[in-house]
Amino acid sequence: MNKAKILVADDIRQNVKLLRVILAASEYDVIEAFDGQEALEKAKTEKPDLILLDIMMPRLTGYEVCQKLREDGTTKNTPIIMITALHEMDDRIKGIEAGADDFISKPFNKAELLARVKSLLRMRQPVAKKDEIPVLDTILSGLSEGVVVADGQWKIKNINQIAQELLNIRTDTKETDLLAHLSHMNLSISVDTLLNTREKTTDFQILPSNNQHPLPTKARITKMLDAGGNMAGITLIVRSEEKK
């Protein structure tokens, strides 16, 4: 599982060091910024999962950074916790108006800090994810072709019954490595080609091998890319050549 990335922005280096120790001990990746402008730039380039933002900083205040992040389409939904030594209600209202999601006061209470971070990261996860999986399984089960859905690391997330039969996958398939499974089959192209091709769609055949696959099977892999051009997911469609 990937570690959550947290941007810590504070002009007092001792505070940043303390936060890094606390967060790293809880297995978060930490990015540091020491003024408002640097925090703004790193929020856009590093794309953190959450930002801990001091209010009183040079160049840009935490309020200004927060407001600018909320105006930018790429950062508008990033959770922001403002860190402050100020306890007046007016200051918190200013933070809320700028777009802050939560506040933590100095000196830091470790348990409270980690609880707030964990809560905001959990809220950021897609809420419909648990309901989408059975819906997708139902859709796949009604198709006439074999369909496999895998993530960017080739781990199978969904597979219908036809694909299980054609690929000879009989056990619990979730998290099975699709690429490793294909490497044990008689393919018309090499597994290295499947792995390294820059083509979005690749057609190939699964050729007869012993008695497991008496008929050739047509296959098509489609790679899904994210905005940065990295592979975010894979779909594999398989169909026995006896089926028209």
Buried (B, 14 or more C-beta within 10 A) or exposed (E): EEEBBBBBBBBEEEBBEBBBEBBEEBEBBBBBBBBBBBBBEBBBEEBBBBBBBBBBBEBBBBBBBBBBBBEEEEBEEBBBBBBBEBEEEEBBEBBBEBBBBBBBBBEBEEEEBBEBBBBBBEEBEEEEEEEEEEEBEEEBEEEEBBBBBBBBEBBBBBBBEBBBEBBEBEEEBEEBEBBEBBBEBEBEEEBEEBEEEEEEEBEBBBEEEEEEBEEBBBBBBEBBEEEEEEBEBBBBBBBBEEEE
